[in-house]
């Protein structure tokens, strides 16, 4: 599943910092499933690509999180009485990958968070599931699978988040208009290959280098089973198109991917939430027609193609 889907959870996890529990140790299990319809690759400038088939792929993953929260620099005022430091270890498994992660979050004020993290994962192909980890072979015009656990996806990142809940100024169960803005800087790389372009968990066209992510959320929380509706926007890209080497000029290494994701949260119990997600994304469009992403690095980028990417369901269980 695209990384953009799973970053929807950053908002909900971040907002939990406003309502810290007395127990410093917490555990959760998150399971996702996504269905991708087939959208045509249409040549030309900026346009919307219509759905041309009912099936492109399905994806799934599950992640176990263990977090330990400590009060830190707490002050006796509404903005700082919840100050804390949280260390989280995660283990994520999909049909084609494994991804351990660790992160440290510091909240010096109710509306502000800083976070550092790192991850290292590897992948494989499994039956109809493919694309765990691969390198681009421009001679063959295709991505070739790398040997599992001899090649690793590595990522280190830092982020700053500003979040707001209208109910903090206007108390009331029906006044939870929430907003979040996050900016992340990270470095991504792939070991075990000399190729300029590589693929991680079916996301093609990746390259070693410094990346950024802008993440924005506007949502409304309600004291109902249907507990939240929200819309997220995520903008990602490389700071330097030169990370793409010889592909930069035609493939546009500085291209900014955009995803728009409406989300509905249903609170089943105090420990269980279901999220229903839809996603519209923007990818490169090219001047020449093609049938596969494997052809794109050797084509000439001509604009932006918007398309319906997926529908997904996420289940979060807190122990």
DOKOL-18967 format. One record per residue (C-alpha): residue number from 1; residue in three letters; x, y, z. Coordinates in nm, 4 decimals. Example, Ala and Ser with C-alpha at 12.3 -4.5 7.8 and 13.67 -1.06 7.14 Angstrom:
<sites>
+------+------+----------+----------+----------+
: resi : resn :        X :        Y :        Z :
+------+------+----------+----------+----------+
:    1 :  Ala :   1.2300 :  -0.4500 :   0.7800 :
:    2 :  Ser :   1.3670 :  -0.1060 :   0.7140 :
+------+------+----------+----------+----------+
</sites>
This chain:
<sites>
+------+------+----------+----------+----------+
: resi : resn :        X :        Y :        Z :
+------+------+----------+----------+----------+
:    1 :  Unk :   0.0000 :   0.0000 :   0.0000 :
:    2 :  Unk :   0.1239 :   0.3462 :  -0.0732 :
:    3 :  Unk :   0.3001 :   0.5120 :   0.2093 :
:    4 :  Unk :   0.0499 :   0.7938 :   0.1768 :
:    5 :  Unk :  -0.2341 :   0.5753 :   0.3015 :
:    6 :  Unk :  -0.0671 :   0.4681 :   0.6188 :
:    7 :  Unk :   0.0434 :   0.8210 :   0.7126 :
:    8 :  Unk :  -0.3291 :   0.8942 :   0.7771 :
:    9 :  Unk :  -0.2703 :   0.7310 :   1.1170 :
:   10 :  Unk :  -0.0141 :   0.9993 :   1.2124 :
:   11 :  Unk :  -0.2989 :   1.2426 :   1.2761 :
:   12 :  Unk :  -0.4909 :   1.0129 :   1.5071 :
:   13 :  Unk :  -0.1794 :   0.8999 :   1.6923 :
:   14 :  Unk :  -0.0684 :   1.2614 :   1.7354 :
:   15 :  Unk :  -0.4051 :   1.3715 :   1.8715 :
:   16 :  Unk :  -0.3805 :   1.0990 :   2.1357 :
:   17 :  Unk :  -0.1019 :   1.3080 :   2.2914 :
:   18 :  Unk :  -0.3761 :   1.5486 :   2.4080 :
:   19 :  Unk :  -0.5413 :   1.2738 :   2.6134 :
:   20 :  Unk :  -0.2513 :   1.0833 :   2.7747 :
:   21 :  Unk :  -0.3458 :   0.7858 :   2.9911 :
:   22 :  Unk :  -0.2205 :   0.7256 :   3.3464 :
:   23 :  Unk :  -0.0596 :   0.3965 :   3.2433 :
:   24 :  Unk :   0.2766 :   0.4858 :   3.0827 :
:   25 :  Unk :   0.2982 :   0.1604 :   2.8840 :
:   26 :  Unk :   0.0542 :   0.0980 :   2.5997 :
:   27 :  Unk :   0.0179 :  -0.1525 :   2.3167 :
:   28 :  Unk :  -0.1807 :  -0.1490 :   1.9939 :
:   29 :  Unk :  -0.2327 :  -0.3630 :   1.6855 :
:   30 :  Unk :  -0.3191 :  -0.2019 :   1.3514 :
:   31 :  Unk :  -0.4351 :  -0.4038 :   1.0505 :
:   32 :  Unk :  -0.4962 :  -0.2559 :   0.7040 :
:   33 :  Unk :  -0.6471 :  -0.3869 :   0.3848 :
:   34 :  Unk :  -0.6694 :  -0.1909 :   0.0592 :
:   35 :  Unk :  -0.8312 :  -0.2444 :  -0.2794 :
:   36 :  Unk :  -0.6931 :  -0.0669 :  -0.5874 :
:   37 :  Unk :  -0.9070 :  -0.0283 :  -0.9012 :
:   38 :  Unk :  -0.7258 :  -0.0072 :  -1.2341 :
:   39 :  Unk :  -0.6697 :   0.3401 :  -1.3782 :
:   40 :  Unk :  -0.5421 :   0.4037 :  -1.7306 :
:   41 :  Unk :  -0.2030 :   0.5615 :  -1.7981 :
:   42 :  Unk :  -0.3013 :   0.8419 :  -2.0335 :
:   43 :  Unk :  -0.0467 :   1.0549 :  -2.2223 :
:   44 :  Unk :  -0.0541 :   1.4329 :  -2.2199 :
:   45 :  Unk :  -0.0376 :   1.7204 :  -1.9718 :
:   46 :  Unk :  -0.2256 :   1.7555 :  -1.6441 :
:   47 :  Unk :  -0.5495 :   1.5537 :  -1.6466 :
:   48 :  Unk :  -0.7657 :   1.3054 :  -1.4541 :
:   49 :  Unk :  -0.7394 :   0.9373 :  -1.5464 :
:   50 :  Unk :  -1.0669 :   0.7468 :  -1.5404 :
:   51 :  Unk :  -1.1027 :   0.4004 :  -1.3873 :
:   52 :  Unk :  -1.0721 :   0.1417 :  -1.6648 :
:   53 :  Unk :  -1.0989 :  -0.1803 :  -1.4666 :
:   54 :  Unk :  -1.2396 :  -0.3059 :  -1.1397 :
:   55 :  Unk :  -0.9128 :  -0.4611 :  -1.0196 :
:   56 :  Unk :  -0.5454 :  -0.3593 :  -1.0129 :
:   57 :  Unk :  -0.4282 :  -0.5067 :  -0.6842 :
:   58 :  Unk :  -0.5041 :  -0.5698 :  -0.3174 :
:   59 :  Unk :  -0.2655 :  -0.4996 :  -0.0314 :
:   60 :  Unk :  -0.2529 :  -0.5706 :   0.3404 :
:   61 :  Unk :  -0.0312 :  -0.5185 :   0.6423 :
:   62 :  Unk :  -0.0371 :  -0.5412 :   1.0209 :
:   63 :  Unk :   0.1695 :  -0.3478 :   1.2752 :
:   64 :  Unk :   0.2285 :  -0.3986 :   1.6466 :
:   65 :  Unk :   0.3212 :  -0.0886 :   1.8511 :
:   66 :  Unk :   0.4559 :  -0.0701 :   2.2055 :
:   67 :  Unk :   0.4867 :   0.2787 :   2.3583 :
:   68 :  Unk :   0.6223 :   0.4084 :   2.6880 :
:   69 :  Unk :   0.5232 :   0.7607 :   2.7933 :
:   70 :  Unk :   0.7012 :   0.9697 :   3.0564 :
:   71 :  Unk :   0.5993 :   1.3126 :   3.1902 :
:   72 :  Unk :   0.8700 :   1.5643 :   3.0991 :
:   73 :  Unk :   0.9027 :   1.9382 :   3.1734 :
:   74 :  Unk :   0.5466 :   1.9467 :   3.3041 :
:   75 :  Unk :   0.4174 :   2.2890 :   3.4086 :
:   76 :  Unk :   0.1054 :   2.3888 :   3.5992 :
:   77 :  Unk :  -0.0760 :   2.5525 :   3.3077 :
:   78 :  Unk :  -0.3185 :   2.4226 :   3.0435 :
:   79 :  Unk :  -0.0612 :   2.4276 :   2.7632 :
:   80 :  Unk :   0.2150 :   2.2356 :   2.9425 :
:   81 :  Unk :   0.0529 :   2.0161 :   3.2063 :
:   82 :  Unk :   0.0511 :   1.7267 :   2.9573 :
:   83 :  Unk :   0.4145 :   1.7592 :   2.8448 :
:   84 :  Unk :   0.5624 :   1.4155 :   2.7796 :
:   85 :  Unk :   0.8249 :   1.2045 :   2.6068 :
:   86 :  Unk :   0.7072 :   0.8865 :   2.4321 :
:   87 :  Unk :   0.9286 :   0.6086 :   2.2988 :
:   88 :  Unk :   0.7622 :   0.3706 :   2.0521 :
:   89 :  Unk :   0.8858 :   0.0475 :   1.9032 :
:   90 :  Unk :   0.6961 :  -0.1037 :   1.6100 :
:   91 :  Unk :   0.7062 :  -0.4218 :   1.4087 :
:   92 :  Unk :   0.5247 :  -0.4178 :   1.0761 :
:   93 :  Unk :   0.4545 :  -0.7192 :   0.8564 :
:   94 :  Unk :   0.2930 :  -0.7438 :   0.5126 :
:   95 :  Unk :   0.2746 :  -1.0319 :   0.2628 :
:   96 :  Unk :   0.5882 :  -0.8914 :   0.0925 :
:   97 :  Unk :   0.7856 :  -0.7096 :   0.3641 :
:   98 :  Unk :   0.9019 :  -0.6799 :   0.7217 :
:   99 :  Unk :   0.9724 :  -0.3401 :   0.8798 :
:  100 :  Unk :   1.0951 :  -0.2783 :   1.2378 :
:  101 :  Unk :   1.0722 :   0.0867 :   1.3469 :
:  102 :  Unk :   1.1577 :   0.3037 :   1.6456 :
:  103 :  Unk :   1.0586 :   0.6617 :   1.7243 :
:  104 :  Unk :   1.0854 :   0.9193 :   2.0024 :
:  105 :  Unk :   0.8191 :   1.1879 :   2.0456 :
:  106 :  Unk :   0.8509 :   1.4975 :   2.2633 :
:  107 :  Unk :   0.5513 :   1.7205 :   2.3304 :
:  108 :  Unk :   0.6620 :   2.0492 :   2.4968 :
:  109 :  Unk :   0.3105 :   2.1942 :   2.4686 :
:  110 :  Unk :  -0.0423 :   2.0708 :   2.4025 :
:  111 :  Unk :  -0.0339 :   2.2004 :   2.0457 :
:  112 :  Unk :   0.3222 :   2.1038 :   1.9510 :
:  113 :  Unk :   0.5156 :   1.7803 :   1.8956 :
:  114 :  Unk :   0.8647 :   1.6932 :   1.7746 :
:  115 :  Unk :   0.9529 :   1.3443 :   1.6609 :
:  116 :  Unk :   1.2603 :   1.1459 :   1.5530 :
:  117 :  Unk :   1.2490 :   0.8000 :   1.4029 :
:  118 :  Unk :   1.4209 :   0.5336 :   1.2016 :
:  119 :  Unk :   1.3300 :   0.2121 :   1.0234 :
:  120 :  Unk :   1.4960 :  -0.0699 :   0.8317 :
:  121 :  Unk :   1.2995 :  -0.3161 :   0.6196 :
:  122 :  Unk :   1.3392 :  -0.5852 :   0.3596 :
:  123 :  Unk :   1.0989 :  -0.7581 :   0.1245 :
:  124 :  Unk :   1.0271 :  -1.0406 :  -0.1184 :
:  125 :  Unk :   0.7721 :  -1.1652 :  -0.3716 :
:  126 :  Unk :   0.4994 :  -1.4062 :  -0.2617 :
:  127 :  Unk :   0.2666 :  -1.5627 :  -0.5187 :
:  128 :  Unk :   0.0343 :  -1.2955 :  -0.6560 :
:  129 :  Unk :   0.1844 :  -1.0437 :  -0.4111 :
:  130 :  Unk :   0.4967 :  -0.8840 :  -0.5592 :
:  131 :  Unk :   0.7133 :  -0.5763 :  -0.5394 :
:  132 :  Unk :   0.8500 :  -0.6078 :  -0.1869 :
:  133 :  Unk :   1.1958 :  -0.4782 :  -0.2809 :
:  134 :  Unk :   1.3403 :  -0.4277 :  -0.6299 :
:  135 :  Unk :   1.5905 :  -0.2325 :  -0.8419 :
:  136 :  Unk :   1.5325 :  -0.0751 :  -1.1827 :
:  137 :  Unk :   1.7073 :  -0.2346 :  -1.4812 :
:  138 :  Unk :   1.6890 :   0.0232 :  -1.7594 :
:  139 :  Unk :   1.8229 :  -0.2227 :  -2.0187 :
:  140 :  Unk :   1.5338 :  -0.4612 :  -1.9550 :
:  141 :  Unk :   1.2950 :  -0.1678 :  -1.8849 :
:  142 :  Unk :   1.1659 :  -0.3359 :  -1.5700 :
:  143 :  Unk :   1.2126 :  -0.3680 :  -1.1936 :
:  144 :  Unk :   1.4015 :  -0.6779 :  -1.0812 :
:  145 :  Unk :   1.3441 :  -0.8260 :  -0.7353 :
:  146 :  Unk :   1.6406 :  -0.8007 :  -0.4981 :
:  147 :  Unk :   1.7446 :  -1.0873 :  -0.2743 :
:  148 :  Unk :   1.5496 :  -1.0699 :   0.0533 :
:  149 :  Unk :   1.7541 :  -0.9579 :   0.3569 :
:  150 :  Unk :   2.0623 :  -0.8867 :   0.1432 :
:  151 :  Unk :   1.9072 :  -0.5534 :   0.0457 :
:  152 :  Unk :   1.7444 :  -0.3194 :   0.2974 :
:  153 :  Unk :   1.5261 :  -0.0126 :   0.2808 :
:  154 :  Unk :   1.6582 :   0.2425 :   0.5319 :
:  155 :  Unk :   1.4907 :   0.5636 :   0.6449 :
:  156 :  Unk :   1.5653 :   0.8155 :   0.9169 :
:  157 :  Unk :   1.3429 :   1.1179 :   0.9722 :
:  158 :  Unk :   1.2509 :   1.4128 :   1.1935 :
:  159 :  Unk :   0.9180 :   1.5945 :   1.2093 :
:  160 :  Unk :   0.7442 :   1.8879 :   1.3744 :
:  161 :  Unk :   0.3677 :   1.8884 :   1.4256 :
:  162 :  Unk :   0.1284 :   2.1669 :   1.5187 :
:  163 :  Unk :  -0.2210 :   2.0556 :   1.6194 :
:  164 :  Unk :  -0.5339 :   2.2335 :   1.7373 :
:  165 :  Unk :  -0.8705 :   2.1396 :   1.8849 :
:  166 :  Unk :  -1.1383 :   2.4086 :   1.8946 :
:  167 :  Unk :  -1.2838 :   2.2495 :   2.2094 :
:  168 :  Unk :  -0.9760 :   2.3692 :   2.4005 :
:  169 :  Unk :  -1.1083 :   2.7243 :   2.3562 :
:  170 :  Unk :  -1.4792 :   2.6451 :   2.3365 :
:  171 :  Unk :  -1.5489 :   2.3466 :   2.5632 :
:  172 :  Unk :  -1.8175 :   2.1069 :   2.4515 :
:  173 :  Unk :  -1.8638 :   1.7535 :   2.3201 :
:  174 :  Unk :  -1.9723 :   1.8883 :   1.9808 :
:  175 :  Unk :  -1.6990 :   2.1500 :   1.9449 :
:  176 :  Unk :  -1.4078 :   1.9242 :   1.8461 :
:  177 :  Unk :  -1.3039 :   2.0794 :   1.5178 :
:  178 :  Unk :  -0.9458 :   1.9551 :   1.4894 :
:  179 :  Unk :  -0.6614 :   2.0533 :   1.2603 :
:  180 :  Unk :  -0.3046 :   1.9357 :   1.2180 :
:  181 :  Unk :  -0.0038 :   2.0434 :   1.0128 :
:  182 :  Unk :   0.3145 :   1.8370 :   1.0034 :
:  183 :  Unk :   0.6440 :   1.8786 :   0.8216 :
:  184 :  Unk :   0.8895 :   1.5884 :   0.7947 :
:  185 :  Unk :   1.2443 :   1.5737 :   0.6622 :
:  186 :  Unk :   1.3978 :   1.2323 :   0.6039 :
:  187 :  Unk :   1.6703 :   1.0419 :   0.4257 :
:  188 :  Unk :   1.5815 :   0.7255 :   0.2328 :
:  189 :  Unk :   1.8201 :   0.4743 :   0.0807 :
:  190 :  Unk :   1.8386 :   0.1189 :  -0.0471 :
:  191 :  Unk :   2.1338 :  -0.1061 :   0.0340 :
:  192 :  Unk :   2.2446 :  -0.4015 :  -0.1786 :
:  193 :  Unk :   2.2096 :  -0.2267 :  -0.5162 :
:  194 :  Unk :   2.3961 :   0.0198 :  -0.7355 :
:  195 :  Unk :   2.0821 :   0.1100 :  -0.9314 :
:  196 :  Unk :   1.9692 :   0.4735 :  -0.9243 :
:  197 :  Unk :   1.5995 :   0.3842 :  -0.9036 :
:  198 :  Unk :   1.4418 :   0.1225 :  -0.6815 :
:  199 :  Unk :   1.1081 :   0.0062 :  -0.5475 :
:  200 :  Unk :   0.9925 :  -0.0509 :  -0.1911 :
:  201 :  Unk :   0.6605 :  -0.2240 :  -0.1161 :
:  202 :  Unk :   0.5284 :  -0.1653 :  -0.4705 :
:  203 :  Unk :   0.6169 :   0.2078 :  -0.4690 :
:  204 :  Unk :   0.8290 :   0.2508 :  -0.7813 :
:  205 :  Unk :   1.0489 :   0.5387 :  -0.8892 :
:  206 :  Unk :   1.2266 :   0.5839 :  -0.5547 :
:  207 :  Unk :   1.5880 :   0.7014 :  -0.5188 :
:  208 :  Unk :   1.8439 :   0.7572 :  -0.2435 :
:  209 :  Unk :   1.8297 :   1.1097 :  -0.1049 :
:  210 :  Unk :   1.6769 :   1.3687 :   0.1235 :
:  211 :  Unk :   1.2987 :   1.3859 :   0.1108 :
:  212 :  Unk :   1.0231 :   1.6006 :   0.2571 :
:  213 :  Unk :   0.6615 :   1.5419 :   0.3514 :
:  214 :  Unk :   0.3975 :   1.8042 :   0.4217 :
:  215 :  Unk :   0.0892 :   1.6653 :   0.5917 :
:  216 :  Unk :  -0.2347 :   1.8526 :   0.6628 :
:  217 :  Unk :  -0.5567 :   1.7411 :   0.8306 :
:  218 :  Unk :  -0.8921 :   1.8996 :   0.9024 :
:  219 :  Unk :  -1.1471 :   1.6931 :   1.0900 :
:  220 :  Unk :  -1.4513 :   1.6917 :   1.3152 :
:  221 :  Unk :  -1.4858 :   1.4660 :   1.6208 :
:  222 :  Unk :  -1.8281 :   1.3651 :   1.7516 :
:  223 :  Unk :  -1.9531 :   1.1859 :   2.0657 :
:  224 :  Unk :  -2.1053 :   0.9110 :   1.8495 :
:  225 :  Unk :  -2.0106 :   0.5704 :   1.7116 :
:  226 :  Unk :  -1.9279 :   0.7648 :   1.3966 :
:  227 :  Unk :  -1.6635 :   0.9502 :   1.5939 :
:  228 :  Unk :  -1.4717 :   1.1436 :   1.3288 :
:  229 :  Unk :  -1.4770 :   1.2589 :   0.9701 :
:  230 :  Unk :  -1.1593 :   1.4086 :   0.8259 :
:  231 :  Unk :  -0.9770 :   1.4996 :   0.5082 :
:  232 :  Unk :  -0.5987 :   1.4754 :   0.4785 :
:  233 :  Unk :  -0.3596 :   1.6118 :   0.2185 :
:  234 :  Unk :  -0.0048 :   1.4820 :   0.1825 :
:  235 :  Unk :   0.2675 :   1.6332 :  -0.0370 :
:  236 :  Unk :   0.5964 :   1.4440 :  -0.0768 :
:  237 :  Unk :   0.9085 :   1.4736 :  -0.2880 :
:  238 :  Unk :   1.2874 :   1.5057 :  -0.3087 :
:  239 :  Unk :   1.4683 :   1.8269 :  -0.2256 :
:  240 :  Unk :   1.7184 :   1.7638 :  -0.5072 :
:  241 :  Unk :   1.6181 :   1.6177 :  -0.8427 :
:  242 :  Unk :   1.9833 :   1.5241 :  -0.8892 :
:  243 :  Unk :   1.9146 :   1.2218 :  -0.6667 :
:  244 :  Unk :   1.7683 :   1.0673 :  -0.9843 :
:  245 :  Unk :   2.0935 :   1.1045 :  -1.1774 :
:  246 :  Unk :   2.0531 :   1.0692 :  -1.5534 :
:  247 :  Unk :   1.6765 :   1.0194 :  -1.5120 :
:  248 :  Unk :   1.6243 :   1.3623 :  -1.3549 :
:  249 :  Unk :   1.5854 :   1.5669 :  -1.6724 :
:  250 :  Unk :   1.3093 :   1.3572 :  -1.8300 :
:  251 :  Unk :   1.1576 :   1.1832 :  -1.5234 :
:  252 :  Unk :   1.1574 :   1.5030 :  -1.3099 :
:  253 :  Unk :   1.3314 :   1.4046 :  -0.9875 :
:  254 :  Unk :   1.1785 :   1.7013 :  -0.8005 :
:  255 :  Unk :   0.8205 :   1.5992 :  -0.8846 :
:  256 :  Unk :   0.5887 :   1.6436 :  -0.5858 :
:  257 :  Unk :   0.3389 :   1.3634 :  -0.5280 :
:  258 :  Unk :   0.0040 :   1.4668 :  -0.3805 :
:  259 :  Unk :  -0.2637 :   1.2542 :  -0.2137 :
:  260 :  Unk :  -0.6088 :   1.3590 :  -0.0914 :
:  261 :  Unk :  -0.7668 :   1.1172 :   0.1553 :
:  262 :  Unk :  -1.1187 :   1.1446 :   0.3034 :
:  263 :  Unk :  -1.1425 :   0.9338 :   0.6212 :
:  264 :  Unk :  -1.4263 :   0.8160 :   0.8456 :
:  265 :  Unk :  -1.3614 :   0.6784 :   1.1965 :
:  266 :  Unk :  -1.6068 :   0.4459 :   1.3697 :
:  267 :  Unk :  -1.5463 :   0.3734 :   1.7407 :
:  268 :  Unk :  -1.6685 :   0.0179 :   1.7981 :
:  269 :  Unk :  -1.5552 :  -0.0061 :   2.1616 :
:  270 :  Unk :  -1.3221 :   0.1815 :   2.3957 :
:  271 :  Unk :  -1.0387 :  -0.0276 :   2.2536 :
:  272 :  Unk :  -1.1390 :  -0.0747 :   1.8899 :
:  273 :  Unk :  -1.1662 :   0.1729 :   1.6029 :
:  274 :  Unk :  -1.2373 :   0.1198 :   1.2353 :
:  275 :  Unk :  -1.1212 :   0.3701 :   0.9703 :
:  276 :  Unk :  -1.2699 :   0.3718 :   0.6215 :
:  277 :  Unk :  -1.0506 :   0.5533 :   0.3704 :
:  278 :  Unk :  -1.0684 :   0.6636 :   0.0080 :
:  279 :  Unk :  -0.7743 :   0.8091 :  -0.1808 :
:  280 :  Unk :  -0.7180 :   1.0254 :  -0.4880 :
:  281 :  Unk :  -0.3521 :   1.0689 :  -0.5853 :
:  282 :  Unk :  -0.1386 :   1.2588 :  -0.8327 :
:  283 :  Unk :   0.1412 :   1.0891 :  -1.0273 :
:  284 :  Unk :   0.3594 :   1.1859 :  -1.3228 :
:  285 :  Unk :   0.1993 :   1.1861 :  -1.6660 :
:  286 :  Unk :   0.4102 :   1.1334 :  -1.9778 :
:  287 :  Unk :   0.4100 :   1.2480 :  -2.3374 :
:  288 :  Unk :   0.4035 :   0.8921 :  -2.4765 :
:  289 :  Unk :   0.1448 :   0.6208 :  -2.4066 :
:  290 :  Unk :   0.2503 :   0.3254 :  -2.1899 :
:  291 :  Unk :   0.0994 :   0.0279 :  -2.0091 :
:  292 :  Unk :   0.3227 :  -0.0128 :  -1.7025 :
:  293 :  Unk :   0.5109 :   0.1926 :  -1.4415 :
:  294 :  Unk :   0.8213 :  -0.0031 :  -1.5434 :
:  295 :  Unk :   0.8382 :   0.1999 :  -1.8668 :
:  296 :  Unk :   0.8137 :   0.5419 :  -1.7036 :
:  297 :  Unk :   1.1792 :   0.6160 :  -1.6122 :
:  298 :  Unk :   1.2648 :   0.6105 :  -1.9857 :
:  299 :  Unk :   0.9721 :   0.8343 :  -2.0904 :
:  300 :  Unk :   0.9422 :   1.2152 :  -2.0810 :
:  301 :  Unk :   0.7296 :   1.3608 :  -1.8038 :
:  302 :  Unk :   0.4736 :   1.6082 :  -1.9413 :
:  303 :  Unk :   0.2416 :   1.6896 :  -1.6490 :
:  304 :  Unk :   0.0401 :   1.5485 :  -1.3597 :
:  305 :  Unk :  -0.2124 :   1.2656 :  -1.3734 :
:  306 :  Unk :  -0.4796 :   1.2490 :  -1.1028 :
:  307 :  Unk :  -0.6418 :   0.9111 :  -1.0412 :
:  308 :  Unk :  -0.8514 :   0.7128 :  -0.7951 :
:  309 :  Unk :  -0.5871 :   0.5126 :  -0.6133 :
:  310 :  Unk :  -0.7600 :   0.2934 :  -0.3548 :
:  311 :  Unk :  -1.0225 :   0.2243 :  -0.0930 :
:  312 :  Unk :  -0.8990 :   0.0929 :   0.2425 :
:  313 :  Unk :  -1.0194 :  -0.0276 :   0.5809 :
:  314 :  Unk :  -0.8074 :  -0.0065 :   0.8958 :
:  315 :  Unk :  -0.8750 :  -0.1725 :   1.2309 :
:  316 :  Unk :  -0.6932 :  -0.0424 :   1.5407 :
:  317 :  Unk :  -0.7072 :  -0.2429 :   1.8634 :
:  318 :  Unk :  -0.5571 :  -0.1070 :   2.1863 :
:  319 :  Unk :  -0.4631 :  -0.3600 :   2.4545 :
+------+------+----------+----------+----------+
</sites>
